[in-house]
Amino acid sequence: MQIDRRPSIFNFLLVALLLAVLGGGERASAQTCHSADFNSNGVVDGEDLAMLLAVWNTNNAAADINHDGVVEGADLTLVLASWGPCVVTPSKSKIMFIRHAEKPNCYIGRRDVSSTLHCPTPSCDACGAIEYHGVYTTGVPGGGENCQTPDPSTCHDKESLVPQGWERAGGIAQLFSSLAGTVNYQDLAVPHFIYASNYNCKPDTTPPTPSQRPYQTVLALSQKLELPYDNFITNYEDIDYLCVVNQAYALACKQSVNILISWQHEHILTRGSTTPPDSTTHPQCECSGPNGTPPQCSIGMAQYLLSKCLPPDWPPESVPPNFPHQPWPAARYDMVLVFDLENGRLTKFSQVPQLLLAGDEPELFP
């Protein structure tokens, strides 16, 4: 009879019991301990071990400490190496916002002039502009409500990116992979998690197809980075934008991670004001959960995150001077808003011009 001598989960459990009895072994790095403290009670113990085992052999992002896409022995080893009280160390994270790439509108060259020249479709020619239609690309999940023909690549899709938008999506894949952290993009970082609004068709709603653009904008990037399935999060509806901020902020407070959020511009900077919500309106800004009702809140994602990571009293002098005071400009697709956080508190806010395509502007948002 042959004996299977491969290590099993029971071997790890035996080690865990020994550690519990003996009080742990050598201390791991403080950051590993922080990531292994799943319930955030300041100690890695049996409760954290039970939480890990409950999602064993899945791609649960919170328990996948080493970010390899599966909860397995390597993550358990890190939990065991971190056994005992955690050393409090800073969690340094970035939360980055981008608007989806170019949408169907009136363009002069590469410039969307629908808002600046008051040039609404379909009368683009009256402004000396050309109307660009969205392009549904075969092989890309989703697709707009008009793409029901046998050859979807020939139809005009009002929910998808225009050709310039697809170009930008390719540039963004480069920007947040090999260019992040270089001389011109020092405030950017390669994301561990990407959020985009839900793109799935909904036959029972009007319209049946949500915007595909936030998802299409970061699809190539997610594939280039080979992100695990659970790290490319698209289950939140467009109206649940404050839920996304809540989850991203919770992740950033718990461990050192970089997060990229691709969304509709009107929800990133709704009114741009840096006036904090008062005690009456602020509780209404909490999200209602995926597929819930629209949040009763007049601030956008960036301002909501600012309200969470600044001191509770939010004195005016604590607001970064370069934080936008106006809504996201309708004609601009070329900016990244970056929040640097340490233990959940803002340490730096940056506006980073993408400068990816001809016509991209270096000017910051006012």
CORURWO-V344927 format. One record per helix or strand of 2 or more residues. SS is the DSSP state (@ for helix, = for strand). FROM is the first residue (numbers start at 1). TO is the last residue. If there is no record, write none. Layout:
# CORURWO-V344927
SS:FROM:TO
SS:FROM:TO
This chain:
# CORURWO-V344927
@:9:22
@:30:36
=:43:44
@:46:54
@:73:81
=:84:85
=:92:99
=:105:108
=:111:112
@:124:127
=:130:132
@:152:154
@:163:179
@:183:185
=:193:196
@:213:225
@:229:231
=:232:233
@:238:254
=:258:263
@:265:268
@:282:285
@:301:309
@:316:318
=:335:342
=:345:353
